[in-house]
Amino acid sequence: MANIVNASPIAFTKYPFSSLLNYQPIISSKFSNKSLKNETKRRIFLAYKKLNCEDINVDVKIVGLEKEEMSFTNNETFLYSFNPLPLMFLAALPGAGTISSLFGPFVELVKSWNLPDWLVHWGHPGNMAVVLFAMGGYGTYLGFRIRFSDDVEEKAKAKDLHPKLLGGMFFFFALGATGGITSLLTSDKPILESPHAVTGFIGLTLLTIQTILPTLFEGNPGLRNVHGILGSGIMTLFLVHAFLGLQLGLSY
């Protein structure tokens, strides 16, 4: 470890220490002290190289590394690692059992209202169909008018209404998901197991990304094309989602 700390004091003063936080020396059972020291210097050199240094020769001189010492050897043993946080996040997401428990009191309340079976069964798909075709369909049309219309006044109105309609669609779809879960639990059916549930989750995730993209247009004009293509893909996905929902509704 002493070799690593004392490898090149000058090098650490030339660049911010924070730029080397990702530097990790390799460990090899066949390294001598000298070869480990040279390997440390080589790693520091490569870290500086990634910083786009103006004069790479100066950096070679600073770390005290000769050109012949830059080659890799077959005796190196690399240790790789991965970040488990994304997997931990997925594992922490509530499962069907947890969601059923959370919705339990509200489901019992809905059952106590003695609503007509057809309303409980088809209320969610009816409301979502209106949101999809009225808000989503017209909002998508306005998006195309923004891109292709030559009428300045029409484009201005479309730019004002387009985000409002699709933002509303996003809100009602997210709210409608709770309605769909309530409808299934009220009918004592499983949740999160059907293709309809899977496409709904994917669709809401993509809608989140789609909502964020316009905030990046100013610095990345090319994202407008991505926004348009992704929006068309999302609408296609929700049409499939609606068909799968109809199948699910007819299955019980």
Secondary structure, DSSP 8 states (H G I E B T S, - for coil): -HHHHTS-HHHHHHS-GGGGTT------TT--HHHHHHHHHHHHHHHHHHTT-S-HHHHHHHTT--GGGGS--TT---------HHHHHHHHS--HHHHHHHHHHHHHHHHHTT--HHHHHHHHHHHHHHIIIIIIHHHHHHHHHHHH---HHHHHHHHHHHHHHHHHHHHHHHHHHHHHHHHHHHTT---S-SHHHHHHHHHHHHHHHHHHGGGGTTT-TTHHHHHHHHHHHHHHHHHHHHHHHHHHHHT-
